[in-house]
């Protein structure tokens, strides 16, 4: 892709339209963060198992991942401002479904609608930033989207946790509704084109990428539940004893390859593709996508691993978890906003490599200093450094993709971002879970051997080498059903604490290795100077 020199002067525009876009990102992120907090209330309200209530989260994620590329083409066809208002109204409707849902089916349908709306909001944010801002303002606006995700997660934990404890889970979605109404009102400050009715949506490509993303997401998310190789008891079915999870992943990869082959063929014929692959034409742009996938996957791993340990093993509350993770989330928020100030002094390649060096160093540090007290200064320092690297990288790689593409392809960049982030989040969470459970099995087996006071007969009664992450209280409750002596119970609890902390340390160490490998794609990011930052097309006309 060619790089053109940016004009020397750029018109400064009002930040009021950006308030609407910032709050739209807050809207999606707050809704996602509020769902886990609401699960307990939904289970109690609707009288369903947690696995059924958690379908609200699964359905939302699948709808976004499967429809985001199609949503980008709808935006180009209808016009970004118009479709943005429509889907914000749809999101408001989904919050009403959550607030007044009489059954779990209504809640699941509400999140399916929210996911479908988000599938269009995600590329719309990028397209509308490209049409409303240029140069330094555009870089700042992109950084604001990254900071919005972080601050939404913190506020949802704090506000949602408080409301869920004192009032109930439904009032949380009154906040979602209020944000949606505010975004809709502010959307009239946005400017954008009127769309192109001649654009046709490639239904074959939409089906291929939608099915690929759904299968990959389901496959990775259920590696633990369904089994990584052989089918577990929780698997919905088996193929000659094989778990459907790896089958879904393999078929998903094949469908993804089919999508790229089909899209390239359409582009060679001069037909309009579902996504213009020229946005990842050069090695620099592909490096940005790889870096984005890795950094989002690392974030998902950390967001899964640390809360898992705090809540499940230590038995602490979600509010405690939000306080423990606050140094990380606040640092991501601040860094994502401020990193754009360094774009005038350092090229993307330097910032990218330095960002992954920071995340690697932070994960290595945490692997050696974590203990059962998350309020220690060394642990807070590790989370702080990881947050600096994470916030800088998320904003940087997104900015590289947006500035490298003409504004008419901003929707394609947005859909690529949405697909990459959703898939990376699913893969990161699943890999973290599978990794920790595998390491846990090895650690427990070794610990039992090292503690002769735990006899084999007791291990057989509780099936200890197949124990998942459980709290000390839960383990004591299990052991009460056996003939274990008080001394044996204390020994087993000690094993529980030692092995799970050791497992977390090993997991963080392996994540540090993955982060170090990510320096390779980061070293292929652009190295243009500030006055060479591409600005391929002017902002769109007024609506």
C-alpha positions as CSV (number, residue, x, y, z in Angstrom):
1,X,0.0,0.0,0.0
2,X,1.4,3.4,-0.9
3,X,2.3,5.9,1.7
4,X,1.6,9.6,1.1
5,X,2.9,12.5,3.0
6,X,0.4,14.1,5.3
7,X,-0.4,17.8,4.7
8,X,1.5,20.3,6.7
9,X,-1.6,21.8,8.2
10,X,-4.7,20.0,9.4
11,X,-8.0,21.6,10.3
12,X,-8.8,21.3,14.0
13,X,-12.3,20.0,14.6
14,X,-14.6,19.9,17.6
15,X,-14.2,17.0,20.0
16,X,-18.0,16.9,20.6
17,X,-18.5,14.2,17.9
18,X,-15.7,12.1,19.6
19,X,-17.7,12.2,22.8
20,X,-20.4,10.2,21.1
21,X,-17.9,7.7,19.7
22,X,-16.1,7.4,23.0
23,X,-19.4,6.7,24.8
24,X,-20.4,4.2,22.2
25,X,-17.2,2.2,23.0
26,X,-18.0,2.6,26.7
27,X,-21.5,1.3,26.0
28,X,-20.3,-1.9,24.5
29,X,-17.5,-2.4,27.0
30,X,-19.7,-1.7,30.0
31,X,-22.4,-4.1,28.8
32,X,-19.7,-6.9,28.3
33,X,-18.2,-6.2,31.8
34,X,-21.6,-6.1,33.4
35,X,-22.7,-9.6,32.2
36,X,-20.4,-11.7,34.4
37,X,-21.4,-9.6,37.5
38,X,-25.1,-10.2,36.6
39,X,-24.8,-14.0,36.3
40,X,-25.5,-14.8,40.0
41,X,-28.6,-12.6,40.0
42,X,-29.9,-14.2,36.8
43,X,-29.4,-17.7,38.2
44,X,-31.4,-16.7,41.2
45,X,-34.1,-14.7,39.3
46,X,-34.8,-17.3,36.6
47,X,-34.0,-20.5,38.5
48,X,-31.6,-21.7,35.8
49,X,-28.1,-23.3,36.1
50,X,-25.0,-20.9,35.7
51,X,-24.2,-22.6,32.4
52,X,-27.5,-21.5,31.0
53,X,-27.2,-17.9,32.4
54,X,-23.7,-17.6,30.9
55,X,-25.2,-18.2,27.5
56,X,-25.9,-14.4,27.5
57,X,-22.1,-13.8,27.3
58,X,-21.5,-16.5,24.7
59,X,-24.3,-15.3,22.4
60,X,-23.1,-11.7,22.6
61,X,-19.6,-12.6,21.7
62,X,-20.6,-15.0,18.9
63,X,-22.9,-12.4,17.3
64,X,-20.2,-9.7,17.3
65,X,-17.5,-12.0,15.9
66,X,-19.7,-13.6,13.2
67,X,-21.4,-10.5,11.9
68,X,-18.7,-7.7,12.2
69,X,-17.5,-8.0,8.6
70,X,-21.0,-8.1,7.3
71,X,-21.8,-5.1,9.5
72,X,-18.9,-3.1,7.9
73,X,-20.4,-3.6,4.4
74,X,-23.8,-2.6,5.6
75,X,-22.3,0.6,7.0
76,X,-20.7,1.4,3.6
77,X,-23.9,0.7,1.8
78,X,-26.3,2.6,4.1
79,X,-24.0,5.3,5.4
80,X,-22.1,5.2,8.7
81,X,-24.0,8.0,10.5
82,X,-27.4,6.6,9.7
83,X,-26.7,3.0,10.5
84,X,-24.8,4.1,13.7
85,X,-28.0,5.7,15.0
86,X,-30.1,2.7,14.1
87,X,-27.8,0.2,15.9
88,X,-27.5,2.5,19.0
89,X,-31.3,2.4,19.2
90,X,-31.1,-1.4,18.8
91,X,-28.6,-1.5,21.7
92,X,-31.0,0.6,23.8
93,X,-33.8,-1.9,23.0
94,X,-31.5,-4.8,24.1
95,X,-31.0,-3.1,27.5
96,X,-34.8,-2.8,27.9
97,X,-35.0,-6.6,27.2
98,X,-32.5,-7.2,29.9
99,X,-34.3,-4.9,32.4
100,X,-37.7,-6.4,31.9
101,X,-36.9,-9.9,30.8
102,X,-39.4,-12.4,32.4
103,X,-37.3,-15.5,31.4
104,X,-33.7,-16.3,30.7
105,X,-34.7,-16.7,27.0
106,X,-35.5,-13.0,26.8
107,X,-32.1,-12.1,28.4
108,X,-30.3,-14.3,25.9
109,X,-32.2,-12.7,23.0
110,X,-31.4,-9.3,24.4
111,X,-27.7,-10.0,24.3
112,X,-28.0,-11.5,20.8
113,X,-29.5,-8.2,19.7
114,X,-26.7,-6.3,21.6
115,X,-24.1,-8.4,19.8
116,X,-25.6,-7.8,16.4
117,X,-25.7,-4.0,17.1
118,X,-22.1,-4.1,18.3
119,X,-21.0,-5.9,15.1
120,X,-21.9,-2.7,13.3
121,X,-20.8,-0.2,16.0
122,X,-17.2,-1.7,16.0
123,X,-16.4,-0.8,12.3
124,X,-18.6,2.3,12.5
125,X,-16.3,3.8,15.2
126,X,-13.3,3.5,13.0
127,X,-15.0,4.8,9.9
128,X,-16.5,7.8,11.7
129,X,-13.2,8.7,13.3
130,X,-11.6,8.6,9.9
131,X,-14.3,10.8,8.4
132,X,-14.4,13.3,11.3
133,X,-10.7,13.6,12.3
134,X,-7.3,13.8,10.7
135,X,-3.6,13.8,11.8
136,X,-2.9,14.2,15.5
137,X,-6.6,14.4,16.3
138,X,-7.2,11.1,14.7
139,X,-4.4,9.4,16.7
140,X,-5.8,10.9,19.9
141,X,-9.3,9.7,19.0
142,X,-8.0,6.1,18.4
143,X,-6.2,6.2,21.7
144,X,-9.5,7.3,23.4
145,X,-11.2,4.0,22.2
146,X,-8.6,1.9,23.9
147,X,-8.9,3.9,27.1
148,X,-12.7,3.7,27.0
149,X,-12.4,-0.1,27.1
150,X,-10.3,0.0,30.2
151,X,-12.3,2.5,32.2
152,X,-15.5,0.7,31.3
153,X,-14.2,-2.5,32.8
154,X,-13.2,-0.8,36.0
155,X,-16.5,1.2,36.4
156,X,-18.7,-1.9,35.5
157,X,-17.0,-3.9,38.2
158,X,-17.3,-1.2,40.9
159,X,-20.8,0.1,40.0
160,X,-22.2,-3.3,38.9
161,X,-20.8,-5.0,41.9
162,X,-22.3,-2.4,44.3
163,X,-25.7,-2.4,42.6
164,X,-25.8,-6.2,42.3
165,X,-25.1,-6.5,46.0
166,X,-27.4,-3.8,47.3
167,X,-30.3,-3.7,44.7
168,X,-30.1,-6.4,42.1
169,X,-28.6,-7.1,38.7
170,X,-31.3,-5.4,36.5
171,X,-30.5,-1.8,37.5
172,X,-27.0,-2.2,36.0
173,X,-28.7,-2.2,32.6
174,X,-30.4,1.1,33.3
175,X,-26.9,2.5,33.1
176,X,-26.5,0.8,29.7
177,X,-29.8,2.3,28.6
178,X,-28.8,5.8,29.8
179,X,-25.5,5.6,27.9
180,X,-27.2,4.4,24.7
181,X,-29.7,7.3,24.9
182,X,-26.8,9.8,25.4
183,X,-24.9,8.4,22.4
184,X,-28.0,8.6,20.2
185,X,-28.5,12.3,21.1
186,X,-24.8,13.1,20.5
187,X,-24.8,11.2,17.2
188,X,-26.3,14.2,15.5
189,X,-23.0,16.0,15.8
190,X,-21.3,13.4,13.6
191,X,-20.6,14.0,9.9
192,X,-20.2,11.2,7.3
193,X,-21.1,10.2,3.8
194,X,-24.6,9.0,2.8
195,X,-23.5,5.5,1.8
196,X,-23.3,3.8,-1.6
197,X,-26.4,1.8,-2.5
198,X,-24.5,0.0,-5.3
199,X,-22.4,-1.9,-2.8
200,X,-23.4,-5.6,-2.7
201,X,-22.7,-7.8,0.2
202,X,-20.8,-11.0,-0.6
203,X,-23.1,-13.6,1.1
204,X,-20.7,-16.5,0.4
205,X,-17.9,-14.8,2.1
206,X,-20.1,-13.7,5.0
207,X,-21.2,-17.3,5.5
208,X,-17.6,-18.6,5.4
209,X,-16.1,-16.1,7.8
210,X,-19.2,-16.2,10.1
211,X,-19.1,-20.0,10.4
212,X,-15.3,-19.9,10.7
213,X,-15.3,-17.4,13.6
214,X,-18.2,-19.2,15.4
215,X,-16.5,-22.6,15.2
216,X,-13.1,-21.2,16.2
217,X,-14.7,-19.4,19.2
218,X,-16.7,-22.4,20.3
219,X,-13.8,-24.7,19.8
220,X,-11.3,-22.7,21.8
221,X,-13.8,-21.6,24.5
222,X,-14.7,-25.3,25.2
223,X,-11.3,-27.0,25.2
224,X,-11.6,-27.5,28.9
225,X,-15.3,-28.4,29.1
226,X,-15.5,-30.7,26.1
227,X,-11.9,-32.0,26.2
228,X,-8.7,-31.0,24.4
229,X,-8.5,-34.4,22.6
230,X,-10.9,-37.1,23.8
231,X,-14.5,-36.2,24.5
232,X,-15.2,-35.3,28.2
233,X,-18.5,-35.8,30.0
234,X,-19.5,-32.2,29.3
235,X,-19.1,-32.6,25.5
236,X,-22.4,-32.3,23.6
237,X,-21.3,-35.2,21.3
238,X,-18.2,-37.0,20.3
239,X,-16.8,-38.2,16.9
240,X,-15.5,-41.7,17.5
241,X,-14.5,-40.6,21.0
242,X,-12.9,-37.4,19.8
243,X,-13.9,-34.1,21.4
244,X,-15.8,-31.7,19.2
245,X,-13.6,-28.8,20.4
246,X,-10.4,-29.6,18.3
247,X,-12.7,-30.6,15.4
248,X,-14.4,-27.2,15.5
249,X,-11.0,-25.5,15.5
250,X,-9.7,-27.5,12.5
251,X,-12.9,-26.9,10.5
252,X,-12.9,-23.2,11.5
253,X,-9.3,-22.8,10.2
254,X,-10.3,-24.5,6.9
255,X,-13.3,-22.3,6.5
256,X,-11.2,-19.2,7.2
257,X,-8.7,-20.3,4.5
258,X,-11.7,-20.7,2.2
259,X,-12.8,-17.2,3.0
260,X,-9.4,-15.7,2.0
261,X,-9.2,-17.8,-1.2
262,X,-12.8,-16.7,-2.2
263,X,-12.1,-13.1,-1.4
264,X,-8.9,-12.9,-3.4
265,X,-10.7,-14.5,-6.3
266,X,-13.4,-11.9,-6.2
267,X,-10.9,-9.1,-6.0
268,X,-9.0,-10.4,-9.0
269,X,-12.3,-10.4,-11.0
270,X,-12.9,-6.7,-9.9
271,X,-15.9,-7.6,-7.7
272,X,-16.5,-5.9,-4.4
273,X,-15.3,-8.2,-1.6
274,X,-16.7,-8.5,1.9
275,X,-13.4,-7.0,3.2
276,X,-10.8,-5.4,1.0
277,X,-7.6,-7.4,1.7
278,X,-5.5,-4.5,0.6
279,X,-5.7,-3.3,4.2
280,X,-3.3,-6.0,5.0
281,X,-1.3,-6.0,1.8
282,X,2.1,-5.1,3.2
283,X,4.2,-7.0,5.7
284,X,3.9,-3.9,8.0
285,X,0.1,-4.1,8.1
286,X,0.1,-7.9,8.6
287,X,2.6,-7.4,11.4
288,X,0.2,-4.9,13.0
289,X,-2.6,-7.6,12.9
290,X,-0.3,-10.3,14.4
291,X,0.7,-7.9,17.1
292,X,-2.9,-6.9,17.8
293,X,-3.9,-10.6,18.1
294,X,-1.0,-11.4,20.5
295,X,-1.5,-8.3,22.8
296,X,-5.3,-8.9,23.1
297,X,-4.7,-12.6,23.7
298,X,-2.2,-11.7,26.5
299,X,-4.7,-9.3,28.0
300,X,-7.3,-12.0,28.0
301,X,-4.9,-14.5,29.6
302,X,-4.1,-12.1,32.4
303,X,-7.7,-11.1,32.9
304,X,-8.6,-14.8,33.2
305,X,-5.7,-16.0,35.3
306,X,-5.5,-13.5,38.1
307,X,-9.3,-13.2,38.8
308,X,-9.5,-17.0,38.7
309,X,-6.9,-17.2,41.4
310,X,-8.3,-14.4,43.5
311,X,-11.9,-15.5,43.4
312,X,-11.7,-19.3,43.1
313,X,-8.6,-20.2,45.1
314,X,-8.6,-17.4,47.6
315,X,-12.4,-17.2,47.8
316,X,-12.4,-13.4,47.6
317,X,-15.2,-11.3,46.2
318,X,-15.5,-9.7,42.7
319,X,-15.1,-6.3,44.4
320,X,-11.8,-7.5,45.8
321,X,-10.8,-8.7,42.3
322,X,-11.6,-5.3,40.8
323,X,-9.5,-3.6,43.4
324,X,-6.6,-6.0,42.7
325,X,-6.8,-5.5,39.0
326,X,-7.3,-1.7,39.2
327,X,-3.6,-0.8,38.9
328,X,-3.6,-2.7,35.5
329,X,-6.9,-1.3,34.2
330,X,-6.2,2.3,35.2
331,X,-2.7,2.1,33.7
332,X,-4.1,0.8,30.4
333,X,-6.6,3.7,30.4
334,X,-4.0,6.4,31.0
335,X,-1.4,4.9,28.7
336,X,-3.8,4.4,25.8
337,X,-4.7,8.1,26.0
338,X,-1.2,9.5,26.5
339,X,0.9,7.2,24.2
340,X,-0.1,9.3,21.1
341,X,2.1,12.1,22.4
342,X,5.1,9.9,21.6
343,X,4.1,9.4,18.0
344,X,5.9,12.7,17.0
345,X,9.2,11.5,18.5
346,X,9.3,7.7,17.9
347,X,8.2,5.5,14.9
348,X,5.6,2.7,15.5
349,X,8.4,0.1,15.3
350,X,10.2,1.5,18.3
351,X,7.1,1.9,20.4
352,X,5.9,-1.6,19.5
353,X,9.1,-3.3,20.4
354,X,9.4,-1.4,23.6
355,X,5.8,-2.2,24.5
356,X,6.4,-5.9,24.2
357,X,9.6,-5.6,26.1
358,X,7.6,-4.0,28.9
359,X,4.9,-6.7,28.9
360,X,7.5,-9.5,28.8
361,X,9.4,-7.9,31.7
362,X,6.2,-7.4,33.7
363,X,5.1,-11.0,33.2
364,X,8.5,-12.3,34.2
365,X,8.5,-10.1,37.3
366,X,5.0,-11.2,38.3
367,X,5.9,-14.9,37.8
368,X,8.6,-14.5,40.6
369,X,6.9,-12.1,43.0
370,X,3.2,-13.1,43.1
371,X,2.0,-14.6,46.4
372,X,-1.3,-14.9,48.3
373,X,-1.4,-11.1,48.9
374,X,-2.2,-9.1,45.8
375,X,-1.8,-5.8,47.6
376,X,2.0,-6.0,47.9
377,X,4.1,-3.3,46.2
378,X,6.0,-5.7,43.9
379,X,2.7,-7.2,42.5
380,X,1.2,-3.7,42.0
381,X,4.4,-2.6,40.2
382,X,4.2,-5.7,37.9
383,X,0.6,-5.0,37.0
384,X,1.4,-1.3,36.4
385,X,4.3,-2.1,34.0
386,X,2.1,-4.6,32.1
387,X,-0.6,-2.0,31.9
388,X,1.8,0.5,30.4
389,X,2.9,-1.9,27.7
390,X,-0.6,-3.2,27.0
391,X,-2.2,0.3,26.7
392,X,0.6,1.5,24.4
393,X,0.4,-1.6,22.1
394,X,-3.4,-1.7,21.7
395,X,-3.5,2.0,20.6
396,X,-0.4,1.7,18.5
397,X,-1.3,-1.3,16.3
398,X,-4.8,0.0,15.8
399,X,-3.5,3.4,14.7
400,X,-1.0,1.8,12.3
401,X,-3.9,0.0,10.5
402,X,-6.2,3.1,10.4
403,X,-3.5,5.5,9.1
404,X,-2.3,3.1,6.5
405,X,-5.7,2.8,4.8
406,X,-7.8,5.3,2.8
407,X,-10.8,6.6,4.8
408,X,-13.1,4.7,2.4
409,X,-11.6,1.5,3.8
410,X,-11.9,2.5,7.4
411,X,-14.9,0.3,7.9
412,X,-12.9,-2.7,6.6
413,X,-10.2,-1.8,9.1
414,X,-12.8,-1.7,11.8
415,X,-14.2,-5.1,10.9
416,X,-10.7,-6.5,10.9
417,X,-10.1,-5.1,14.3
418,X,-13.4,-6.5,15.6
419,X,-12.8,-10.0,14.3
420,X,-9.2,-10.0,15.5
421,X,-9.9,-8.8,19.0
422,X,-12.9,-11.1,19.5
423,X,-11.1,-14.1,18.3
424,X,-7.9,-13.2,20.2
425,X,-9.9,-12.8,23.4
426,X,-11.6,-16.2,23.0
427,X,-8.3,-17.9,22.1
428,X,-6.4,-16.1,25.0
429,X,-9.0,-17.1,27.6
430,X,-9.2,-20.7,26.4
431,X,-5.4,-21.1,26.1
432,X,-5.0,-19.7,29.6
433,X,-7.6,-22.1,31.0
434,X,-6.2,-25.1,29.2
435,X,-2.6,-24.2,30.1
436,X,-3.4,-23.6,33.8
437,X,-5.5,-26.8,34.2
438,X,-2.8,-28.9,32.5
439,X,0.0,-27.4,34.7
440,X,-2.2,-27.9,37.7
441,X,-2.6,-31.6,37.0
442,X,1.2,-32.0,36.9
443,X,1.7,-29.9,40.0
444,X,-0.9,-31.8,42.0
445,X,0.5,-35.2,41.0
446,X,4.0,-34.1,42.1
447,X,2.7,-32.5,45.3
448,X,0.9,-35.6,46.4
449,X,4.1,-37.6,46.0
450,X,6.0,-35.0,48.0
451,X,3.4,-35.2,50.9
452,X,3.4,-38.7,52.3
453,X,0.9,-37.6,55.0
454,X,-1.7,-37.8,52.2
455,X,-2.3,-41.5,51.7
456,X,-3.3,-43.0,48.3
457,X,-6.6,-44.1,49.7
458,X,-7.6,-40.5,50.4
459,X,-6.4,-39.4,46.9
460,X,-8.6,-42.1,45.4
461,X,-11.7,-40.9,47.4
462,X,-11.5,-37.3,46.2
463,X,-9.9,-38.0,42.8
464,X,-7.3,-35.4,43.7
465,X,-5.3,-35.6,40.5
466,X,-8.4,-34.4,38.6
467,X,-9.2,-31.5,40.9
468,X,-9.8,-28.2,39.1
469,X,-9.2,-24.7,40.6
470,X,-11.2,-24.8,43.9
471,X,-11.0,-22.8,47.1
472,X,-9.7,-24.1,50.4
473,X,-13.2,-24.0,51.8
474,X,-14.6,-26.1,49.0
475,X,-11.7,-28.6,49.4
476,X,-12.4,-28.9,53.1
477,X,-16.1,-29.5,52.4
478,X,-15.1,-32.3,49.9
479,X,-12.8,-33.9,52.5
480,X,-15.5,-33.8,55.1
481,X,-17.3,-36.5,53.1
482,X,-14.2,-38.8,53.4
483,X,-12.5,-40.5,56.3
484,X,-9.6,-38.0,56.3
485,X,-8.1,-37.0,59.6
486,X,-7.7,-33.3,60.6
487,X,-4.0,-33.6,59.9
488,X,-4.7,-35.0,56.4
489,X,-7.2,-32.2,55.7
490,X,-4.6,-29.6,56.7
491,X,-2.0,-31.3,54.4
492,X,-4.4,-31.4,51.5
493,X,-5.2,-27.7,52.0
494,X,-1.5,-26.9,52.0
495,X,-1.2,-28.8,48.7
496,X,-4.1,-26.8,47.3
497,X,-2.4,-23.5,48.1
498,X,1.1,-24.5,47.0
499,X,0.2,-26.1,43.7
500,X,-2.2,-23.4,42.6
501,X,0.3,-20.6,43.3
502,X,3.0,-22.6,41.6
503,X,0.7,-23.2,38.6
504,X,0.0,-19.5,38.3
505,X,3.7,-18.7,38.4
506,X,4.4,-21.2,35.7
507,X,1.5,-19.9,33.6
508,X,2.8,-16.3,33.9
509,X,6.3,-17.5,32.9
510,X,5.0,-19.1,29.8
511,X,3.0,-16.0,28.9
512,X,6.2,-14.0,29.2
513,X,7.7,-16.3,26.6
514,X,4.8,-15.7,24.2
515,X,5.2,-11.9,24.8
516,X,8.9,-12.1,24.0
517,X,8.1,-13.9,20.7
518,X,5.8,-11.1,19.8
519,X,8.7,-8.8,19.5
520,X,9.3,-10.4,16.1
521,X,6.1,-9.0,14.4
522,X,6.5,-5.8,16.4
523,X,10.0,-5.3,14.7
524,X,8.2,-5.3,11.3
525,X,5.9,-2.4,12.2
526,X,6.4,0.8,10.1
527,X,9.4,3.0,10.9
528,X,8.1,6.2,9.2
529,X,9.0,9.5,10.7
530,X,6.3,11.9,12.0
531,X,6.0,14.0,8.9
532,X,5.6,10.8,6.8
533,X,2.6,9.4,8.7
534,X,0.1,8.5,5.9
535,X,-3.1,10.4,5.5
536,X,-4.4,8.9,2.2
537,X,-7.7,10.6,1.9
538,X,-9.6,13.7,3.2
539,X,-12.4,13.4,5.6
540,X,-15.8,12.5,4.3
541,X,-18.3,15.2,3.4
542,X,-21.0,16.5,5.7
543,X,-24.0,14.4,6.3
